[in-house]
Amino acid sequence: MKSPISPNYQAYSELLLLAAIWGASFMFMRVGAPEFGPIVFATLRTGIAATFLIVCLVLFKQTKALKGYWLKIFVVGALNTALPFALFSFATLTLTAGTASVLNATAPMFGAIVAYFWLKDKLTPSAAVGLIIGFIGVYLLVSDNIHFSATPTTQALENNALLPTLAAMLAALCYGISANYTKKYLSAIKPLALAAGSQIAATTMLVPLSLFFIPETLPSANAIGAVILIGVICTGLAYILFFRLIAQLGPAKAISVTYLIPAFGIFWGALFLGETISLMMLIGGSVTLIGVALTTGLLRRKKVI
């Protein structure tokens, strides 16, 4: 007897679930990073995720899959985990969860730029237009909170979105570089092993640095809960779910989760953190996503016959 739920329907349901999980990660950063500090929060996140994924490696008997690849794994661990996790944790000290999730969605756009210059991939006219539109969208998204002043006040500096936005964009660039590096050097490794290895490598790099930023007071139960949830669910479990989607739908369709994450990032931030959803935020976010879609080829101009 066949299951009443078709495989494709189930896979797309899981795609929606993954977007909801990854969208929630920005909310958890908003809760936990201010108390732990960006570096310690990122370290705990990778450490918890690494522990979870190591258990999965043992269960699926893939512990030997990383042999001979550790140097390249450390590069991916730095670019795909350690740096972006710390940068986004810093960015969310100022930016809302919704804004950070939209900036995270520019990663495929940066991936296309890196692929053009490094791997010599073709950049179509539509993709080039998409890059311009995407960066305009980013400016619109944060324009209300960017201040340029010769003598800024302390409060203006704390609320200025310029540096946090640059940090988030740098994190997205790291994702873009990492994706191309993985494609070039690590495509032979099984995804679960690669995910576990990158988390282990990132934790190894972050732990010594985190010793200089240990919080002076014990974080609250909410902050501790946030780091546990982001480590287990939004990092460890999300990787497993993503790998299932790649197997069921293929890489091209699985990566479309990127376009769904901002909707959930904005929704969770508004629902649980009381973040305001402004008209400019919606406009800027929409323009950014259109730019990303054009750059990655999700939207293409139809040829005129």
C-alpha positions, -999 to +999 in steps of 0.1 A: +000+000+000+014+034-010+018+062+014-009+088+012+018+115+012+037+117-021+076+118-018+077+153-035+050+167-012+069+154+018+102+168+006+087+203+000+072+201+034+107+194+048+120+223+027+095+246+044+105+232+078+142+238+072+135+274+062+116+278+094+144+263+115+172+284+098+150+315+100+148+309+138+186+309+142+186+347+139+161+350+167+182+328+189+213+349+181+193+380+191+185+364+225+218+347+233+246+368+217+242+399+239+247+379+271+274+354+259+291+378+236+294+370+198+326+349+201+315+327+230+280+323+215+295+312+182+319+288+200+292+272+220+270+269+189+297+251+169+307+229+199+271+217+205+266+211+167+299+193+164+290+170+193+256+162+177+271+156+143+299+134+157+273+111+171+256+110+137+290+102+121+293+072+144+258+060+139+261+062+101+297+047+102+313+077+084+341+084+109+368+076+083+354+098+056+375+128+066+409+110+065+433+130+043+411+161+040+416+178+074+437+208+061+410+216+035+383+209+062+399+236+084+396+261+055+359+253+052+355+254+089+368+289+090+349+303+060+316+284+064+313+283+101+337+301+125+339+335+108+302+338+096+288+325+129+308+351+149+301+379+124+263+373+124+263+370+162+280+404+163+256+418+137+225+407+156+236+428+186+222+457+165+203+444+136+169+427+139+165+390+132+145+398+101+172+422+087+200+397+094+181+369+077+177+390+046+214+398+045+222+361+050+202+355+018+228+374-002+252+345+002+243+329-032+249+363-048+284+365-034+289+329-044+282+339-080+307+368-078+334+345-064+327+318-090+330+344-118+364+356-106+379+324-092+363+295-112+357+316-143+320+307-143+299+327-167+280+358-154+250+365-176+237+400-182+207+392-160+230+381-133+250+413-135+218+433-133+208+411-103+240+420-085+232+457-088+196+453-077+206+431-048+230+457-034+204+484-039+180+463-019+206+459+009+209+497+011+172+502+012+169+475+039+192+492+064+191+529+051+169+541+080+195+530+106+227+541+089+241+574+101+269+595+088+280+623+111+312+640+120+303+640+157+279+611+163+264+606+198+270+574+218+234+564+212+237+570+175+268+548+174+251+520+192+221+521+168+241+526+137+236+497+113+266+504+091+292+482+108+268+454+117+256+454+081+291+452+068+298+423+092+267+404+079+277+410+043+313+398+051+297+367+066+277+362+034+309+366+014+325+339+035+297+316+027+301+324-010+338+317-009+333+285+011+307+271-014+331+275-043+361+261-023+340+231-014+329+226-050+365+228-062+383+207-035+358+187-014+331+175-037+341+139-031+333+140+007+300+128+019+279+158+031+274+145+067+311+140+071+319+175+057+293+191+080+307+174+111+343+181+101+336+218+095+319+221+129+348+203+146+374+225+129+354+257+137+352+248+173+389+241+175+396+275+161+371+294+182+378+278+216+412+295+222+398+329+211+367+325+233+388+323+264+395+360+261+357+368+260+342+348+288+312+367+302+316+381+337+281+371+348+262+338+342+239+342+312+202+339+318+182+307+312+168+322+280+203+328+266+214+293+276+183+278+260+189+299+228+225+286+224+214+250+230+186+252+205+206+270+178+234+244+182+212+212+181+183+223+160+194+252+138+229+238+131+231+201+138+196+189+129+193+214+101+224+199+083+208+165+084+175+178+070+194+197+043+212+166+032+179+147+029+166+174+007+197+173-016+191+135-020+154+139-026+151+171-047+187+177-059+211+205-050+194+232-072+160+228-056+173+223-021+193+255-022+160+274-029+155+273+009+177+304+009+148+324-005+124+312+022+145+319+052+140+357+054+102+353+056+106+331+087+134+353+101+111+383+099+081+363+112+099+348+143+114+382+152+081+399+151+063+371+169+087+364+198+109+395+200+083+422+191+104+435+162+088+460+140+082+452+104+085+485+085+075+492+050+111+500+040+122+467+055+097+448+033+107+468+002+144+465+008+141+427+016+120+421-016+144+440-038+174+421-023+157+388-029+149+397-065+185+406-071+197+373-056+172+354-077+184+371-109+220+366-100+216+328-093+194+322-123+162+315-105+147+344-124+156+347-161+146+370-188+127+352-215+142+352-249+123+371-276+117+350-307 
